[in-house]
Amino acid sequence: MSFQFKQFSVDDDLCAMKIGTDGCLLGAWADVEGVHNILDIGAGSGVVSLMLAQRSKADVDAVEIDKDAWKQCAENFDKSPWKERLHVIHSPLQEYVKSCKKKYDLIVSSPPYFVNSMKTACSKRKLARHTDSLTFEELISGAKRLMNLHSKFCVIIPSDIVKQFLDIALIEGFYTIKKMQIEPKAEAKPLRTILQMELIKKPCEQNNLAILDKEGKLYTSEYIGLTKDFYINF
């Protein structure tokens, strides 16, 4: 299926995980100030990378383990206005870390997050959704190896496993600098949390963002403000 954004389009029919709110929130929220190069871990269709390319002048590398998703990501990059700054690598993060000589200013990921949940029969979807192929420990330690002292590491994960993720990150020396809890509608229980972590301790900025109003009918002004540069209907 093809999705049309204001400045680019994305096909995702070959990707196990389709374009969703999680990736779009991450791509719109991650801090690109002062960033010259970016790594997108588990790029899928490449939508997060494309959003970050639109928002910055940075070179963006994307790592994707699934062959079909990697091919489609490359195609999406090639038809974008920023194709010269976008590159996708077909590799698991664990192998990429061993060969990569770069240090990235910003690393982003919408990682696999099902740890003990029932697993789907579709192997591609399982690979994309479950931590079997990339554990939190591997993601966090891999990101650290590809960062410099002043780099930023941003992820979006379910709110109910944030503590588990942050406990692992703390062991690796990460500090939470920004934390945004995502409510499906105003005053509802947050279902997703976006984190920005760094290796130097600073005060943590925390806030909430509701996607819909209390009645669940209209998008909130905050959500529109965050995503209006991308969604055609905003």
MITORPA-445410 format. One record per residue (C-alpha): residue in one letter; x, y, z. Coordinates in steps of 0.5 Angstrom, whole numbers, padded with zeros to 4 digits, always signed. Layout:
N
AXYZ ...
! end
This chain:
234
M+0000+0000+0000 S+0002+0007-0002 F+0002+0013+0003 Q+0003+0020+0001 F+0006+0025+0006 K+0007+0032+0004 Q+0014+0032+0001 F+0014+0024+0000 S+0011+0018-0001 V+0012+0011+0002 D+0010+0004+0000 D+0010-0002+0005 D+0007-0008+0002 L+0013-0012+0002 C+0014-0010+0010 A+0012-0014+0015 M+0011-0008+0020 K+0006-0003+0016 I+0007+0005+0017 G+0003+0006+0024 T+0003+0012+0029 D+0009+0010+0033 G+0014+0011+0027 C+0011+0017+0025 L+0011+0020+0032 L+0018+0018+0033 G+0020+0021+0026 A+0017+0028+0028 W+0019+0028+0035 A+0026+0026+0035 D+0031+0032+0036 V+0035+0034+0030 E+0038+0040+0032 G+0046+0040+0031 V+0045+0033+0028 H+0050+0031+0022 N+0049+0024+0021 I+0043+0019+0023 L+0042+0012+0024 D+0035+0009+0024 I+0035+0002+0027 G+0030-0003+0024 A+0028+0002+0018 G+0022-0002+0015 S+0019+0002+0010 G+0024+0008+0011 V+0019+0012+0014 V+0022+0015+0020 S+0029+0016+0016 L+0025+0020+0011 M+0022+0024+0016 L+0028+0026+0019 A+0031+0027+0012 Q+0026+0032+0011 R+0027+0035+0018 S+0034+0036+0017 K+0040+0037+0013 A+0043+0030+0016 D+0046+0024+0012 V+0041+0018+0014 D+0044+0011+0015 A+0038+0006+0016 V+0039-0002+0018 E+0034-0007+0016 I+0035-0014+0017 D+0029-0017+0013 K+0031-0017+0005 D+0024-0015+0002 A+0023-0009+0007 W+0031-0007+0005 K+0029-0007-0002 Q+0023-0003-0001 C+0026+0002+0004 A+0031+0003-0002 E+0026+0004-0007 N+0022+0009-0002 F+0029+0013-0001 D+0031+0013-0009 K+0024+0016-0010 S+0025+0021-0005 P+0027+0029-0005 W+0033+0027-0001 K+0036+0020-0004 E+0043+0023-0004 R+0043+0023+0003 L+0039+0017+0005 H+0043+0010+0005 V+0040+0003+0007 I+0044-0003+0009 H+0041-0010+0009 S+0044-0013+0016 P+0042-0014+0023 L+0045-0009+0028 Q+0049-0014+0031 E+0053-0015+0025 Y+0053-0008+0023 V+0056-0006+0030 K+0062-0010+0028 S+0064-0007+0022 C+0061+0000+0022 K+0067+0006+0023 K+0062+0011+0024 K+0059+0015+0030 Y+0052+0018+0030 D+0050+0024+0032 L+0043+0021+0033 I+0040+0014+0033 V+0033+0012+0033 S+0029+0006+0033 S+0022+0003+0034 P+0025-0003+0036 P+0021-0010+0037 Y+0018-0010+0044 F+0014-0017+0045 V+0018-0021+0050 N+0013-0026+0052 S+0007-0025+0048 M+0004-0030+0044 K+0008-0030+0037 T+0005-0030+0030 A+0005-0035+0025 C+0008-0031+0020 S+0016-0031+0021 K+0017-0024+0018 R+0012-0021+0022 K+0015-0025+0028 L+0022-0022+0026 A+0019-0015+0026 R+0015-0015+0033 H+0019-0020+0037 T+0026-0019+0041 D+0028-0026+0039 S+0032-0022+0033 L+0034-0016+0037 T+0034-0016+0045 F+0034-0009+0049 E+0041-0011+0051 E+0043-0012+0044 L+0040-0005+0042 I+0042-0001+0047 S+0049-0004+0047 G+0050-0003+0040 A+0047+0004+0040 K+0052+0006+0045 R+0058+0003+0041 L+0056+0007+0035 M+0055+0014+0039 N+0060+0019+0041 L+0059+0023+0048 H+0054+0028+0046 S+0050+0023+0041 K+0042+0022+0042 F+0039+0016+0042 C+0031+0016+0041 V+0026+0010+0042 I+0019+0009+0042 I+0016+0003+0046 P+0010+0001+0050 S+0009+0005+0056 D+0008-0002+0060 I+0015-0004+0059 V+0019+0003+0059 K+0022+0001+0066 Q+0025-0005+0064 F+0028-0002+0058 L+0031+0004+0062 D+0034-0001+0067 I+0038-0004+0062 A+0040+0003+0059 L+0042+0005+0066 I+0047-0001+0066 E+0050+0002+0060 G+0051+0009+0062 F+0045+0012+0059 Y+0041+0018+0062 T+0034+0020+0060 I+0034+0027+0058 K+0027+0027+0055 K+0020+0023+0056 M+0014+0024+0052 Q+0008+0019+0054 I+0003+0018+0048 E-0004+0018+0050 P-0009+0015+0045 K-0014+0020+0047 A-0014+0026+0052 E-0013+0023+0060 A-0013+0016+0058 K-0008+0011+0060 P-0001+0012+0056 L+0000+0007+0051 R+0007+0009+0048 T+0013+0013+0051 I+0018+0016+0047 L+0025+0017+0050 Q+0031+0021+0049 M+0037+0018+0052 E+0044+0021+0052 L+0051+0019+0056 I+0051+0026+0060 K+0047+0027+0065 K+0042+0033+0065 P+0035+0034+0068 C+0030+0030+0065 E+0024+0034+0061 Q+0017+0030+0061 N+0011+0031+0058 N+0004+0028+0055 L+0001+0028+0048 A-0006+0026+0047 I-0007+0024+0040 L-0015+0025+0040 D-0019+0029+0045 K-0023+0026+0050 E-0029+0024+0046 G-0024+0020+0041 K-0027+0024+0035 L-0022+0030+0034 Y-0014+0030+0033 T-0011+0035+0039 S-0008+0041+0037 E-0001+0038+0040 Y-0002+0032+0036 I-0003+0036+0029 G+0002+0041+0031 L+0007+0035+0032 T+0006+0032+0025 K+0003+0038+0021 D+0009+0038+0016 F+0008+0031+0014 Y+0000+0029+0014 I-0004+0032+0008 N-0010+0032+0012 F-0007+0037+0017 
! end
